[in-house]
């Protein structure tokens, strides 16, 4: 069935590569969340480096911590929906990316309601750090540490909704701790988790998995294995899912010749 799905999605993706945060910087123009090129100093948007630490990408480059354990793609991220759903989406998003914020505040809630919660789509969110935005890495740690207390969803929502509150700070910790308290996290445990970088191996694995899969901008998705890039509107997702469902039904009706 993958062949049919690929035929459906790839031409559409080529024509409708949506807006996203890529190597040229970028947030949503005018929303105060514009990014900077990876490696650029963060003088205007906080004192935290916007580049990913070398130690996050390789087993060398650090004498402070031992090489991080790496997990497979199936062992990281946060999963939503039925395991038996016919459509599987893997999302790589950066909390500092303005277009990721747009997707998660304008589009994802509807996708969750119409497709994930109804059993049509299985969704995996991977906390991806592109290195283009100040505080993107500590934001990922904050999300992972909230997830440790089964509070990933509300924390993730707040990180995107209040992106402007923490993105430009030299030290975003107070904002992250405030958000954690708002969602009901144990404050002391959350602070200890972030301070210890407890989920560094998971975040690192997400970066490496994205690199292997060719992620060059955020948000990026794999829809039944087909790569798509950009903050597409809800209508685009509805059309794509409808096309996949139609192809799936056609494949079932032809005796499985499309597999």
N, C-alpha and C positions, 0 to 999 in steps of 0.2 A: 504493500500500500504506500510505502514511502515514495515510490516513483510518481504516483498520481499526485500526492500532496506536493511534491517538489514542483511538478508542472504547474500546479495552481498558484503556489505562493511566490516562486522566484520571479516571474514576470511582473507581478504586482509589486514586489519589494523593490525591483529595479526602477520602477516608475515612481514609487511613493516612499523612497527612503526618507524617513521623517527627520525632523529637527532633533539634534542631539548634541551632547557635549563631547567634542573631539579634541584632537591635538592643536586645534586653532583656538582653544579656550572656549568660552561660551557658557552662558546660562541663558535664561529667557530674557531677551533684550528689554531693558526698562524695568525689570522686577527687582533690581538690586542684587541679583545673585550671579552676575556675570563672573566667569572664571578667568583663570590665567593659564598661560602655557606651562606645561610641566617643567619644573626646575626653576621657574622664575621666582625671584625673591618675593616675599610676602609683605613688603613694606606698607602697601596700601590696604591690605586685607588681613592683617594680623601678623604676629611674629613667628607663627608656626610654619615650617617649611611646607611647600606645596608638592615637593617631590616625595616619592615612596622611598623609604630607607633601603639602601642596597641589601641589607641583611634580610629584608622581607622577600627578596627575589632570588637569593642564592644562599647556599650553605656557607659561604664565606663572607668576609666583609665586616665581621663584628667579633670583638673580644669580650663583649659584655654578656651576651647570652649564647648558649649553645645553638646549633642549627635547629630550626623549628621542624617539628614533625609535620608531615604532609598527609592530608586526607584526600580521599577520592571525592569526585563531584557528588556522588550519592550520599556521602557522609557529612557534607556541609550544607549550609543554607537552611532555609525554613520552608517547610512544605505545607501546602493548603489544598484541600479538595480530596476527592476519592482516588485511591490508587488504581481503580479500575476505569478511570475516565479515559475516553478514546483520544483525547488531545492532551499533550504534555507540553508545558511552557516552562523554560528556564530563563530567568531574568537576571542580568548583571546590571546593577545600578549603584551609583555613587551618591551618598547623601549630600555632597556638596554641589552636585550638578543641578542647574536650574531646570533643565528639561526633564530630568528624573523627577524633580519636585512637581513639575506640571503634570506628568503622567500619573503620579501617585495622588495628587489632589483632585484632578479633573476626570481621569479615565479609569484608574484601577478600581475604585470603589464600585463602579457599575459592572466591571468585568467580574469582580468578586461575587456580586449579587446575582448576576444573570448566568454566569457560566461555572464558576468555581463551586459556589454553594449548592448549585443544582446538579452537581456530579458530572458535568460535561467536560470540565477542564481540570487537570492537575497542575498546580502552579508551584514552582520552586523559586524563592527569592535568595539570591546570593549577595552577601554584603561585599561588594566590589569596590576597590579603591583605585582610582585611575591615576592619582598623583597630580591632578591638575588643580586641586582646590585645597586651600588652607583648611585644616581641621577635618578633612575627609577621613583620615585614619582614626583619630580619636572618636569621631562620630560612629564609625563602624564598630569600634570597641564598645561604645555605649549601647548600641543596638544589640550586639551579641551578649553583653552582660545582662541586659534586660531580658533577653531571650532565655538566659539561664534560669530566670525566675518565672518562665512561661508568660512573659509580658512583651514578647517581641512585637506583636501587631500594634498595640497602642503606642509603644515607644517609637516604632518606625514611623507611624503616622505623625507623631508630634515632631520628630526630627525633620521631616519634610515640611510640615505646616509652618514651623518656626525656624526654618533655615536661616532667615535673615537675622535672627537673634543671636546665633552662635558662630556663623560662618566667618565673620570678620574679627573675631576676638583673638587676642593673644593667648588667652587661657579660656577655653570654652567649658572647662569642667563645671563651674557653678551652674551654667545653664543646663548641662546634661544632668546634673544631680537634681536640679529643680524638676526637669521633665520626668526623671525616674520616680521622684516622690509623687508627682501628679498621677502617674499610672499605677501607683500602689506598690512600688518595689521597696524591699528592705534597703534603706539608705546605706547602712554600714556595709552590707554585703556587696551592694552595687559599687560603692567606692573602692572596696578592696579588690573586686574583680577588675575594674578599670585600671587601678594603680599597678596591679600585678601583670597587666596585659594577658590575662588568663586565656583569652581566646585568640591570641596572636597566631597560633598554628592554623586555626580555621580561616582567619582573614587572609593569611598568606596563601593558603591553599586555594581560596577563591580567586586571588590575583593570578596565580600560576595557571589555574584551570581556564580562566578567561583568556590568558595569553595563548595557551595551546589551541583554544577554539577560535582564535583570531579576533577577539574583542578589541576594537580600536576606538570606540566611542560609547557613550552611555546615554540613555539606556540601550542595552543590547539584549536580544532574545534568541532563543532556539525554540521554534515551534515545531514539534514532532521532528526535531533534528535539523530543521531548515533555519539558517541564520537570518535575522531581521534586525534592523537598526533604527532607532529613533522613537520619539514620543508621538506615535500615531494616534489619531482621534478615535473615539469609541466606534464611529461608523466603520472605520477601516477594519478594526478588530472583529466586528460583527460580520462583515463581508468575508473576511478570511476564515473565520470559524465556520460560517455557513458553507463555504466552498469545501472545506475539509470534510465536513459532515456529509455533504452530497457525494463527494468522491468516495468516502468510506462506504456509503450505502450502495453506490454503483459497483464498487469492488466486491461487496458481499453478494450482490446479485449476479455477477458474472462468473461465479464459481471459484473466485479467488485468483483469477488469472492476472490481476494487477499487482500481486505481491512480489 
